[in-house]
Amino acid sequence: MNSQLLVELKAALAESAKDSVNGMGFFPAAVLIPLVERNNALAVLFEVRASQLSWQPGEVCFPGGRVETLDINSEATAVRETAEELGISPGNIQVLGEMNEVVSPIGVILKPHIGRIIAANFHLSHDEVAEVFTVPLDFLLASEPLAAHMEMGNRPLDDFPFALVPDYSSEWKRRRTYEVLFYQYEGRVIWGLTAQVLADFLTVCRKVWR
């Protein structure tokens, strides 16, 4: 009896470990860093999010989104979302590889993938994408981003049981600071999580082409 209970416990622990970060309300997502050819050179394609979106409207991002239960893995998510948002066939996306997950302070576990887009024409999903633009990879490799810093903190809300811990402060408590990067190109600003993923990708590129 105890042996069976331990077997069931082991299986339950393995399953719960998959959602250990999501216990804090984080959700898994995937993006594609799309490479395209422009003027016989590689460029990175970016999207501008539609203004009517509730999450970060008007900001620059990579195509991607939340990992759905029907996606076999995060690569499938990145390809599906890219095809939907750009209005191209998944067959026009050649996945080249992936990078390490990024756990964002804004509550996202993001898996970046890199892919080549071989479609000539886009039919944007304007419910999600206002426009797209490209930045030459050579320009990005030569660029140093502006670095700023954000501060995170927490404070108890109305349902916090102060009677159980009467010495606990009800004020905001500073917890940590983190770096926020900003790239600029022809009036566009690439920042936040997108800029962090971009910087990680450029680090890999520099190792290849140094």
Buried (B, 14 or more C-beta within 10 A) or exposed (E): EEEEEEEEEEEEEEEEEEEEBEEEEBEBBBBBBBBBEEEEEBBBBBBBBBEEBEEEEEBBBBBBBEBEEEBEEBBBBBBBBBBBBBBBEEEBBEBEEBBEBBEBEEEBBBBBBBBBBBBEEBEBBEEBBBEBBBBBBEBBEEBEBEEEEEEEEEEBEEEEEEEEEEEEEEEEEEEEEEEBBEBEBEEEEBBBBBBBBBBBBBEEBEEEEE
